[in-house]
């Protein structure tokens, strides 16, 4: 029986694979005719390496300014500061160099520039939210005039998504913003620049990409196109992540991970909804300050185990990608994540039992809280999953 579906395409025009960052960014800026390039960089790369200086030098007179200081989960105030710096030089191209929070912030900066967002409250009209009945409301607004180039140094994959997240510090909740032209015009996948990324961050965000692929393969709303891409992504990541763990200088393995992370995002962008692991993960990040990748390290196996009663037939493919179709997907995911030395419980990432009720309530407000294969009908369902992950 055919289940009608569609594949939504984005506005990213090109992806470079293995080209040195400075060369790729300068070439793309020239192609686009940009003359006032604003770089939004991770603080570590800006202050502790010469990578950003290399990009600035390659851009030459096209370079207008460089800004850093985006904290994890992209607080609204940090995005505002970056937008103000970009506005001050009248930028015509934003280049992000860093992890997921820097990427998200840079993409949202372009919305701030387009719609003159200058206050914390100014974000409210543009954020995606969920009604009490589970209806997802995504405001419709004009996309940015200023485009981005993204140079990711982690494996979260957000650079490929027209959706970005920022945290409202007033309520400590991470919220989504989405419009088609918010994706970068170009993504630069350069494994060499990622050697500066701390091991825990590289591997944990790699597990985040694994989570994209496994929630696709576990979804009851996927299709053959999305399944095929997710299958390839999971196999690349399952090979590449342990290789980088064993030898951090293995650039071929790092590029496999980067391509796997890219492929893991394609089904999401194409329209396959994620499930409880991502919904809970958004809350753990914005509300409990758990690093983005660690949320998937903890939650992914537990969610797959909870879902198995309704999608075990789908999870067999996950197990096959991980090397043994006879074993439960949750068991093999646990083995992979533990082998990478990542945390495996809420307690490991500093979440206590008294925080669970708020996490459960906020999960119901997430746009993927209602698209899990096994329906989440209320906070108690989320609590059941969270209790299994507590210790």
Secondary structure, 3 states (H helix, E strand, C coil): CCCCCCCCCCCCCEEEECCCHHHHHHHHHHHHCCCCEEEEECHHHHHHCCHHHHHHHHHHHHEEEEEECCCCCCEHHHHHHHHHHHHHCCCCEEEEEECHHHHHHHHHHHHHHHHCCCCHHHHHHHCEEECCCCCEECCCCCCCCCEEEEEECCCCCHHHCCEEEEEECCCCEEEEEECHHHCCCEEEECHHHHHHCCHHHHHHHHHHHHHHHHHHHHCCCCCHHHHHHHHHHHHHHHHHHHHHHHCCCCHHHHHHHHHHHHHHHHHHHHCCCCCHHHHHHHHHHHHHCCCHHHHHHHHHHHHHHHHHHHHHHHHHHHHHHCCCCCCCHHHHHHHHHHHCCCCCCCHHHCCCHHHHHHHHHHHCCCCCCCCCCCCCCCHHHHHHHHHHHCC
